Amino acid sequence: MWTGAGVATIVGASALGLVTVFGLWRRLPAAAAYALTASCGVGVAVGGLLVQDDVGTASWVVAVVALGVVSPVHARLVFGPPGRAHVVAAGPAAA
C-alpha cells in the first residue's frame, strides 16, 4: 500500500483537472483539453488504487480505462465543447 503516493496523485490530478476545466477549457484546442481531462481521470484512478490493499489486475485495467474515458465525457457534458465558441454576436437591430 502506497498511501502517501496515492493521496499525492489524487490531489495532483484533481488540481490539474480543476485548472483545466475552469481555466483552460475555452483556451485549449479540443484535443489538448480532452487529453488533459483524460490524464486527470487516469491519475485519480491510479491514486485511488494506490491507497488500497490487495488490488487485482482487473481493477487496474477497469478503473484506469473507465476514468480515462468518463472524465473527458463528463467535462464535455458539464462545460460544453472546449475551445473558442464559434458564435457571432448579433448586431444592433435594424430599424
C-alpha positions in Angstrom: 0.0 0.0 0.0 1.4 3.4 -1.1 -0.9 5.7 0.8 1.3 8.9 0.5 1.9 8.4 -3.2 -1.8 7.6 -3.8 -3.0 10.7 -2.0 -0.5 12.9 -3.7 -1.5 11.5 -7.1 -5.2 12.1 -6.4 -4.5 15.7 -5.2 -2.3 16.5 -8.1 -4.6 15.0 -10.7 -7.6 16.8 -9.2 -5.8 20.1 -9.1 -4.7 19.8 -12.7 -8.3 18.8 -13.6 -9.7 21.9 -11.9 -7.3 24.2 -13.6 -8.1 22.5 -16.9 -11.8 22.8 -16.8 -12.2 26.1 -15.0 -9.2 28.0 -16.5 -8.1 26.4 -19.7 -11.2 24.7 -21.2 -12.0 27.6 -23.5 -8.4 28.4 -24.3 -7.1 25.0 -25.3 -7.7 23.1 -28.6 -10.2 20.3 -28.2 -7.7 17.5 -28.5 -5.5 19.0 -25.8 -8.4 19.7 -23.4 -9.7 16.1 -23.8 -6.2 14.7 -23.4 -5.7 16.7 -20.2 -9.0 15.7 -18.7 -8.4 12.0 -19.6 -5.0 12.1 -17.9 -6.5 13.6 -14.8 -9.1 10.8 -14.7 -6.4 8.3 -15.1 -4.4 10.0 -12.3 -7.4 9.9 -9.9 -7.9 6.2 -10.7 -4.2 5.3 -10.1 -4.1 7.3 -6.9 -7.3 5.6 -5.7 -5.8 2.2 -6.4 -2.5 3.0 -4.7 -4.2 3.7 -1.4 -6.0 0.3 -1.4 -4.7 -3.0 -0.2 -4.6 -6.1 -2.5 -5.8 -4.6 -5.8 -6.0 -7.0 -8.7 -5.0 -6.6 -12.3 -8.6 -6.3 -13.4 -9.2 -3.4 -11.0 -6.2 -1.6 -12.5 -7.5 -2.1 -16.1 -11.1 -1.3 -15.4 -10.5 1.8 -13.2 -7.9 3.4 -15.4 -9.9 2.8 -18.7 -13.2 3.8 -17.1 -12.0 7.1 -15.6 -9.8 7.8 -18.7 -13.0 7.7 -20.8 -15.6 9.1 -18.4 -13.6 12.2 -17.4 -13.5 13.9 -20.8 -17.1 12.9 -21.5 -18.2 14.4 -18.1 -16.2 17.6 -18.7 -17.8 18.0 -22.2 -21.3 17.5 -20.9 -20.9 19.9 -18.0 -18.7 22.6 -19.6 -19.7 22.4 -23.2 -17.3 21.9 -26.1 -13.7 23.0 -25.5 -12.0 25.8 -27.4 -13.3 29.0 -28.6 -17.0 29.3 -29.1 -18.0 29.8 -32.8 -20.8 32.3 -32.0 -21.2 35.6 -33.6 -22.9 38.2 -31.5 -25.9 39.8 -33.1 -25.5 43.4 -34.1 -27.9 46.2 -33.3 -31.4 45.5 -34.6 -32.1 47.2 -37.9 -35.0 49.6 -37.7 
